[in-house]
Amino acid sequence: MLWMLIGVMRSIPRFSNSVICLCWTLFTLCLSSSSSIPFEWKTHKITPIPKKGDLLEIINFSLLCILSKVLESIIYHKIIDFIRPKLSRHQFGFCLTQLLLAFSTINQAVDNKEQVDMVYLDFKKAFDSVPHRDKLWRIGITGNLWCWFQSYLNGRSHYVTFDKAMSDILPVLSGVPQGSILGPLLFTVYVNDIPETVHYSHCYLFADDAKLLKVINSTTDHNELQEDLLAIST
């Protein structure tokens, strides 16, 4: 993967051999078991931007060092083939697929004149409070790679800039690294075992959204749906 990256960099005229050699050295050190990721690569610059001009709705854009994102891309392409087969069949990479499956269940219930209850869940805020380490170990990321992720996740910091003002740099205590390449994959791993806690309902996961769907024919069905919701919340 490093050789592919160097090949791309060499095809861009502004990259000199000295810059390529420096990047090669930095990435090699960061990927070795005895080194860690530079502090500057783990510092997030957060810029709040009003959503559609509404000052009450803010989108926080998180920017990271470009070299950090290039290194993350290398790691991502190395581990995705290992992680993908371990993901739950209830995880959907395309929104349309899970929508079709859900509507198929709904249509069948409607044809049978049955009631269908559906609960939509939004895990967006969970991005900021995700503990990753046990999940990574459980999915099979161990040894030097697990140690690399420890360095990647630990010691992260962030600061906020607005107009010409800048806040103090503060530590990031938990959560998926915002604005990163590996962040969405880490979150997918984190929510991967949610369907295992659902015993009575259909469960569909897509990005940071989930929905539970159950055909209701009795009070028992209502209670079972509630049990699944309680299981997810704990």
N, C-alpha and C positions, 0 to 999 in steps of 0.2 A: 504493500500500500504506500509506503514511503517513496518507493521508486516511481510509482504512478504520479504522486504529488510532485516530485522533482521534475518529472517529464513535462507536466503541465506548466510549472513555473518557468522552465527553460523556453517554452514556446511563447512566453510573454516577454517582449523586448526589454522592458524596464527592469526586469529581474537580472541582476548581475550574478556572476558565479559566487562572489563573496556573500551575497545575501542568501543564495541557495545553500551554501555551506553552513552559514550561521543557523538557518532554519533546521537543517538536517541535524546539527549538533544539539540544538535546543530540544527538538522532538525526541531525539535518542535519549537525552538525559532525563526528560520527563517520563519516558516510558520504561526507564530502568527501575529495578526494584529498590535501589538505594537513594533515589532522588524524589523530589516532590515538584508539584506544579508551582510556578512563581506566584507570589501573592497578587501581583498586578493582573495576572490572568484570571484571578478569581474575584475580582472587584467589579461589581455591577454599577453602572451609571444609569440611574433611573430618572426619566423625564416624564412628568405628568402632562398629559394632553387632554383637553376637554373633548368629550365624545360628541360629535356633530354640533360643536359650539355651545353645548350645555355645560356650564361650570359645575353643576351638581353631579354629573356623570364623568368620571375621569378614567382614562386608560393610561396605565403606567408602562411606558416603553423602557425595557431594560437592554442596555448595550454592554457588550463584552469585548475584550481585546480580540482582534481578528485572528491572531495566532492561536489563541485558545480555541476558537471555533474550528479552525483548520485541524488542530489536534483532535478535537472531539469528533470531527467527521471521520478521521482515520479509525478511531476506536469504534465508532458506530458501525462502520462497514465491516469491521472485523468480528463484531459480536452479534449482529442482527440475525445471521443465519443460525446461530446457536440458540438465541432466545425465541425466535419466531415459532418453532415447533412446540415450545413450552407454554405458549399463550393459550388461554381458554378459548374454546370454540364459540363462546358467547361474546368474545371481543370481535368487533367488526371494523375493518379498515375503511369501509365505504358506508356512508350513511344510508344510501339507497338500499343496500342489501338488508340491513336490519329493519328498515321501514317496510319492505316487501314481506318479510317474514311476520312482522307484527300485524300487518293488515290482513295477511292470509288467515291468521288465527282469529282476528276480529270478524272477518267476513263469514268464516265458518260458524262462529258463535251466533252471529246475527241471523244466518240462514236457519239455525236451529232455535231461533227466538230466545236466545240466552243473553243474560247480562254480562258485560265485560267491564272490569275495573282496570284502569291503567294509572300507575303512579310514576311521575317523572322526577328524576333526581339529578341535581346539578352538583358536581364535585369540584367546581371551579376554585372555591376557597381552600379546598384541600391541597391545592398546589403549594400553598404557603406553609403547610404543617405536616409534610410527609417525612416520616423516618424511614430511610432506605435500607440501612445496613443489613438487617435481618432478612428482608425480602430478597436482596441480591444473593445472599448466601443460600437461601432456600431454593432459589431458581437455578443454582449451580455455578454461580460466579465465585470462585475461590482462589486461593494462592496469590500469585503476584498481581493478577488482574483485580482481585478483591482489594488488595493493598493499594493499587492505583486509584480505585474508586474512593477509598478512604481519604487519600490525599486530595482527590478532586472535590469531594463533598465537604471536607473539614476546612475550617479557616476561611470560609467565604465571607465577603463583606459587601456592603452597598452604601451608596450615598445618593442624595436627590439633588438635582439641579433644576432651577426654575428661573427663567429670565437670566439674570446675571448672578443670581445667588446660588450658593452651594452649601449643603448641610455637612455635618460631621460624618466621617466614615464609621459605620456601625457594623457589628457582626451579624451575619445571617445565621440564626440558630436552628432553623429547619426549613423544609420546603424544597421543591424542585428548583434547580438553578434557572432563574427566569432569563429568557432570551438566548438560551443555550441550544445546542444541537441534541445533546443527550437528555435534556429535560423531559420532553414528551415521552421518550422511551422509558425513562425511569418511572414516570407516572403510570404508564401502561403496566409496568411490572408491579407497581404498588397496588393497583386496583384489580390485578389479575385473578386473585382468589375470591373476589366478592361473589361470583356465581356459586361457589362451593357452599356458601352460607344460606343460599336460597333453595328451599326444598319443595315448595308448593307452587311457585309461580314461574312464568317464563321471564327470563332475565336477558336484557340486551344492553351491551356496553358499546359506547362509541365515544372516543376521546374522553372528555371530562363529563360526559352525560351518561345516564343510565335510565332504563325504565323497566318497571315490573308490570306484567300483564297477567291477569287471571280471570278465567270464566267463573262467574258467580251464580251458583244455583241454590245456595243455602247459607245459613248463618255460619256454618263451619267453614265454608269457603272464605267468608269475610275474615274470620279469625285467623285462618291460615295465611292470608295476605298480610295481615297485621303482624303475624309472627315473622314473616320474611323481612318486613320493614325493620322490626326490632333487631333481628339478627344482623342486618347490614349496619345499623347504627351503633352496634357494639363491636 
